[in-house]
Amino acid sequence: MSELYPLKFEPILKEKIWGGTALVNHYYKKADPSVKYGESWEISAVAENLSVVTNGFLAGNNIEELIEVYMGDITGDAVYEKFGVEFPLLIKLIEAREDLSIQVHPGNELAMERHKAYGKTEMWYILESEKNSKIFTGFAEPSDKDTYLRALKSGDLARIMNIENPETGDVFYTPAGRVHAIGAGIILAEIQQTSDITYRIFDWNRKDSEGKGRELHTDLAVDAIDFKASGKNRIQVSPTLNKTENLVNSEYFTTNIISFNELISKDYNLIDSFIIYICIEGEFLIRWDGNSEPVIKGETVLLPAMIKDVVLEPSPQARLLEIFINEDINKFKSKN
């Protein structure tokens, strides 16, 4: 069997009424620069949206086909044992030129019961944020069903929500059940469980050209909401140059940030998982076994689990997010 290598995928671009042009112009997605794209699905195993390899001898194969053939060599044995051929994470870049709807995602148990799917816990890393932009995350203080429904009925749900003004580099971790929304003027990287289940709660009373509002999932959402999920939610980490700094540890994913202007050697022998790199600034080379793969800003790369030793070479400086699944989460203390 041929040796695996760092894999790149064709971004799946999603046109959105609230999107913009930065994903094409600033994050180098190859698409029509006049179209408003709100999302670029970088790695996806969601049905009907399977990522397809663009580099090397596996080009043209989708992510499910790769895992069917290479199994744990791609994902890690522990990950394969748990998830089979379904890749467990969905990686996106998102640009919001307008406020997105307030929404909530169900947890695993409710999602499995209703949709035969996984729930959705996610995190955001803020890539860019305009001065007065807002992140809506959780309630301002612990709430209850009646208070929530009254605010929803009055058309002023934001009044009881926790609202934060994000800056570049801020992180927001959103467990399933926490109500949330991305505000206008924000570009971010989103790391989440493989799930496309979203309950839309409130859409700012917007109407389309025919005077109709978007579908809301009021009844479904009530049972999914954690009314105690409240208060400030921002994680702020100032990366130390040439060090790996942790942002989030959870049972669903671990995310680190690396800002570097020197060679970084990575030893993954103690991690039984794939590694994902998202290049968020600059560019770098991945070097392994005498080979190299260039990565530029806006690119996402999947490092198969069988590759255990790599060197990251910046040119001349780079910043990346490093993501994997830790099969023994008890080793870690969550920052959240």
C-alpha positions as CSV (number, residue, x, y, z in Angstrom):
1,M,0.0,0.0,0.0
2,S,1.4,3.4,-1.0
3,E,2.6,5.7,1.8
4,L,0.2,8.4,2.9
5,Y,1.0,12.1,2.9
6,P,-0.5,15.4,4.1
7,L,-3.8,15.7,2.3
8,K,-5.5,18.8,0.9
9,F,-9.1,19.0,-0.1
10,E,-11.2,21.1,-2.5
11,P,-13.0,23.7,-0.4
12,I,-16.8,23.4,-0.6
13,L,-18.0,27.1,-0.8
14,K,-21.5,28.0,0.3
15,E,-23.2,31.1,-1.1
16,K,-25.0,32.9,1.7
17,I,-27.1,36.1,1.7
18,W,-25.1,37.2,4.7
19,G,-21.7,36.3,3.2
20,G,-19.0,38.4,1.6
21,T,-15.9,38.3,-0.6
22,A,-13.0,37.9,1.9
23,L,-12.9,34.0,1.7
24,V,-12.0,34.4,-2.0
25,N,-9.9,37.6,-1.8
26,H,-8.1,37.2,1.6
27,Y,-8.1,33.4,2.1
28,Y,-7.5,32.5,-1.5
29,K,-10.5,30.3,-2.3
30,K,-10.7,29.8,-6.0
31,A,-14.2,31.0,-6.9
32,D,-16.1,33.8,-8.5
33,P,-15.0,37.0,-6.5
34,S,-18.4,38.7,-7.1
35,V,-20.4,35.9,-5.3
36,K,-21.1,36.4,-1.6
37,Y,-19.7,33.3,0.1
38,G,-20.5,32.8,3.8
39,E,-18.8,29.5,4.4
40,S,-15.9,27.4,3.1
41,W,-16.2,23.8,4.2
42,E,-12.5,22.9,4.4
43,I,-12.9,19.2,5.6
44,S,-16.3,17.7,5.6
45,A,-17.8,14.2,5.9
46,V,-21.4,15.5,6.0
47,A,-23.6,13.6,3.5
48,E,-23.8,15.3,0.1
49,N,-20.8,17.4,1.1
50,L,-17.9,14.9,1.2
51,S,-14.5,16.6,0.8
52,V,-12.4,15.5,-2.2
53,V,-8.6,15.3,-2.2
54,T,-6.8,17.7,-4.6
55,N,-3.1,16.8,-4.2
56,G,-1.0,13.7,-4.8
57,F,-1.9,10.2,-6.1
58,L,-5.2,10.2,-4.0
59,A,-6.6,13.3,-5.8
60,G,-10.2,12.8,-6.8
61,N,-11.0,10.4,-3.9
62,N,-13.4,11.6,-1.2
63,I,-12.8,11.4,2.5
64,E,-15.1,8.5,3.1
65,E,-13.3,6.5,0.4
66,L,-9.9,7.2,2.0
67,I,-11.0,6.0,5.4
68,E,-12.6,2.8,3.9
69,V,-9.2,1.9,2.4
70,Y,-6.7,3.2,4.9
71,M,-8.9,3.1,8.1
72,G,-6.8,3.9,11.2
73,D,-3.8,4.9,9.1
74,I,-5.8,8.0,8.2
75,T,-7.8,8.7,11.4
76,G,-5.9,6.8,14.1
77,D,-7.0,3.4,15.4
78,A,-8.9,4.8,18.4
79,V,-10.8,7.3,16.3
80,Y,-11.5,4.6,13.6
81,E,-12.8,2.2,16.3
82,K,-15.2,4.9,17.5
83,F,-16.4,6.5,14.3
84,G,-15.7,4.0,11.5
85,V,-15.6,5.6,8.0
86,E,-17.3,8.8,9.2
87,F,-14.6,11.5,9.7
88,P,-15.6,13.0,13.1
89,L,-14.9,16.7,12.6
90,L,-16.2,19.4,10.3
91,I,-13.8,22.3,9.6
92,K,-15.1,25.6,8.2
93,L,-14.1,29.2,7.5
94,I,-17.0,31.6,7.9
95,E,-17.5,35.3,6.9
96,A,-20.5,37.1,8.3
97,R,-21.3,40.5,6.7
98,E,-24.6,40.5,8.5
99,D,-25.8,39.1,11.9
100,L,-26.5,35.3,11.6
101,S,-29.6,33.9,13.2
102,I,-29.5,33.0,16.9
103,Q,-29.5,29.2,17.0
104,V,-28.7,26.1,19.1
105,H,-27.4,22.7,18.4
106,P,-28.6,19.5,20.1
107,G,-26.3,17.2,22.1
108,N,-25.4,13.7,21.0
109,E,-28.3,12.0,22.8
110,L,-31.1,14.2,21.5
111,A,-29.6,14.3,18.0
112,M,-29.3,10.6,17.8
113,E,-32.9,10.2,19.1
114,R,-34.3,12.7,16.6
115,H,-32.0,12.6,13.6
116,K,-29.9,9.4,13.9
117,A,-26.8,11.7,13.9
118,Y,-24.2,13.2,16.2
119,G,-24.9,16.5,18.1
120,K,-22.8,19.5,17.6
121,T,-20.3,21.0,20.0
122,E,-18.1,23.7,18.3
123,M,-15.5,26.4,18.8
124,W,-14.7,29.6,17.0
125,Y,-11.3,31.1,16.4
126,I,-11.7,34.8,15.5
127,L,-9.6,35.6,12.4
128,E,-10.9,39.1,11.8
129,S,-13.4,41.3,13.7
130,E,-14.6,44.9,13.0
131,K,-14.6,47.4,15.8
132,N,-18.2,47.0,17.0
133,S,-18.8,43.4,16.0
134,K,-20.6,41.1,18.4
135,I,-20.6,37.5,19.4
136,F,-23.8,36.3,21.0
137,T,-23.1,33.3,23.3
138,G,-25.2,31.9,26.0
139,F,-27.6,33.9,28.3
140,A,-26.4,36.9,30.3
141,E,-27.4,35.0,33.4
142,P,-29.0,31.6,34.0
143,S,-32.4,31.6,32.5
144,D,-35.5,29.3,32.3
145,K,-37.9,28.2,29.7
146,D,-40.6,30.8,30.5
147,T,-38.2,33.8,30.5
148,Y,-36.8,32.6,27.3
149,L,-40.1,32.2,25.6
150,R,-41.3,35.6,26.7
151,A,-38.1,37.2,25.2
152,L,-38.5,35.2,22.0
153,K,-42.2,36.2,21.7
154,S,-41.4,39.9,22.2
155,G,-38.8,39.8,19.3
156,D,-36.0,40.8,21.7
157,L,-34.2,37.6,22.5
158,A,-30.8,39.4,22.4
159,R,-31.8,41.4,25.5
160,I,-31.3,38.3,27.7
161,M,-28.2,37.0,25.9
162,N,-24.5,37.4,26.8
163,I,-22.9,39.6,24.2
164,E,-19.2,40.0,23.7
165,N,-17.0,42.2,21.4
166,P,-14.4,39.9,20.0
167,E,-10.9,40.7,18.9
168,T,-8.6,38.8,16.5
169,G,-7.3,35.7,18.3
170,D,-10.2,35.3,20.7
171,V,-11.7,31.8,21.1
172,F,-15.3,30.9,21.9
173,Y,-16.2,27.4,22.9
174,T,-19.8,26.4,22.4
175,P,-21.0,23.1,23.8
176,A,-24.2,21.7,22.4
177,G,-27.2,23.5,24.1
178,R,-25.6,26.9,24.4
179,V,-27.5,29.5,22.3
180,H,-25.3,31.5,20.0
181,A,-24.9,33.7,16.9
182,I,-22.1,35.2,14.9
183,G,-22.4,39.0,14.5
184,A,-21.8,41.1,11.4
185,G,-18.2,42.0,10.5
186,I,-16.5,38.8,11.7
187,I,-14.4,36.1,9.9
188,L,-13.6,33.0,11.9
189,A,-12.5,29.4,11.8
190,E,-15.0,26.9,13.1
191,I,-14.1,23.5,14.4
192,Q,-17.1,21.2,15.2
193,Q,-18.4,17.7,15.4
194,T,-19.5,16.3,12.1
195,S,-23.1,17.3,12.2
196,D,-25.3,19.6,10.1
197,I,-28.1,19.9,12.7
198,T,-29.0,23.5,13.6
199,Y,-32.2,24.7,15.3
200,R,-32.8,28.3,14.2
201,I,-34.4,30.2,17.1
202,F,-34.5,33.9,16.0
203,D,-33.7,35.6,12.7
204,W,-33.9,39.3,13.8
205,N,-37.4,39.6,12.4
206,R,-35.9,39.6,8.8
207,K,-38.2,39.2,5.8
208,D,-37.3,38.1,2.3
209,S,-38.4,39.9,-0.9
210,E,-41.8,38.2,-0.6
211,G,-42.3,39.3,3.0
212,K,-41.6,35.9,4.5
213,G,-39.3,35.0,7.3
214,R,-37.0,32.0,7.4
215,E,-38.2,28.8,9.0
216,L,-37.7,28.7,12.7
217,H,-37.4,25.6,14.9
218,T,-38.9,27.0,18.1
219,D,-40.4,23.7,19.5
220,L,-37.4,21.6,18.6
221,A,-35.0,24.1,20.1
222,V,-36.7,24.4,23.5
223,D,-35.7,20.8,24.4
224,A,-32.1,21.3,23.2
225,I,-31.3,24.5,25.1
226,D,-29.2,24.5,28.2
227,F,-30.8,27.4,30.1
228,K,-27.9,27.5,32.6
229,A,-25.3,28.1,29.9
230,S,-24.6,31.7,30.6
231,G,-22.0,34.4,31.3
232,K,-18.7,35.4,29.6
233,N,-17.3,32.8,27.3
234,R,-14.2,34.3,25.7
235,I,-10.9,32.5,25.8
236,Q,-7.9,34.8,25.3
237,V,-4.5,33.3,24.6
238,S,-1.5,35.3,23.5
239,P,0.7,32.8,21.6
240,T,4.3,32.6,22.7
241,L,6.5,32.5,19.6
242,N,7.7,29.1,18.6
243,K,5.6,27.3,21.2
244,T,2.5,25.2,21.0
245,E,-0.3,26.9,23.1
246,N,-3.5,25.1,24.0
247,L,-6.8,26.8,23.2
248,V,-9.5,24.2,23.8
249,N,-9.5,20.7,25.3
250,S,-12.7,18.7,25.0
251,E,-13.9,15.2,24.5
252,Y,-14.7,16.1,20.9
253,F,-11.4,17.9,19.9
254,T,-8.3,19.5,21.1
255,T,-7.2,22.7,19.4
256,N,-3.8,24.4,19.8
257,I,-2.2,27.5,18.2
258,I,1.4,27.7,16.9
259,S,2.9,31.0,15.9
260,F,6.4,30.4,14.7
261,N,9.4,31.9,12.8
262,E,11.8,29.0,13.4
263,L,11.6,25.3,12.5
264,I,9.1,23.4,14.7
265,S,9.6,19.7,15.2
266,K,6.4,17.8,16.0
267,D,6.3,14.3,17.5
268,Y,2.9,12.7,17.4
269,N,3.8,9.2,18.6
270,L,1.7,9.6,21.7
271,I,-1.4,10.8,19.8
272,D,-3.5,8.2,18.2
273,S,-5.3,10.6,15.9
274,F,-5.1,12.5,12.6
275,I,-3.8,16.1,12.9
276,I,-5.4,19.0,11.1
277,Y,-3.5,22.2,10.3
278,I,-5.3,25.4,9.4
279,C,-2.9,28.1,8.2
280,I,-4.3,31.4,9.5
281,E,-1.3,33.6,8.7
282,G,1.8,33.4,6.5
283,E,2.9,30.2,4.9
284,F,5.0,27.1,5.8
285,L,6.3,23.8,4.6
286,I,5.4,20.4,6.2
287,R,8.5,18.2,6.0
288,W,8.4,14.5,6.5
289,D,10.5,11.5,5.4
290,G,12.4,13.6,2.9
291,N,9.2,15.1,1.4
292,S,7.6,18.5,1.7
293,E,4.2,20.0,1.2
294,P,3.7,23.8,1.1
295,V,0.7,25.4,3.0
296,I,-0.5,29.0,2.5
297,K,-2.8,31.2,4.4
298,G,-6.4,29.9,4.2
299,E,-5.4,26.3,3.5
300,T,-6.4,23.4,5.6
301,V,-4.3,20.2,5.6
302,L,-5.1,16.7,7.0
303,L,-2.0,14.9,8.4
304,P,-2.8,11.1,8.4
305,A,-2.3,9.4,11.8
306,M,0.4,7.1,10.4
307,I,2.7,10.1,10.0
308,K,4.2,10.6,13.4
309,D,7.1,13.0,12.9
310,V,7.1,16.2,10.9
311,V,9.0,19.5,10.8
312,L,7.1,22.7,10.2
313,E,9.2,25.3,8.3
314,P,7.9,28.9,8.2
315,S,8.6,31.2,5.3
316,P,9.4,33.4,7.0
317,Q,6.7,33.4,9.7
318,A,3.4,31.6,10.1
319,R,0.5,30.9,12.5
320,L,-1.6,27.8,12.4
321,L,-4.3,26.0,14.3
322,E,-3.5,22.4,15.2
323,I,-6.5,20.1,15.8
324,F,-6.8,16.5,16.8
325,I,-8.9,14.1,18.9
326,N,-7.5,12.9,22.2
327,E,-8.6,9.4,22.9
328,D,-7.8,9.8,26.6
329,I,-9.3,13.1,27.4
330,N,-8.9,12.5,31.2
331,K,-5.2,13.4,30.8
332,F,-6.3,16.9,30.1
333,K,-7.9,19.6,32.2
334,S,-10.4,21.7,30.1
335,K,-10.0,25.5,30.1
336,N,-13.7,25.8,29.6
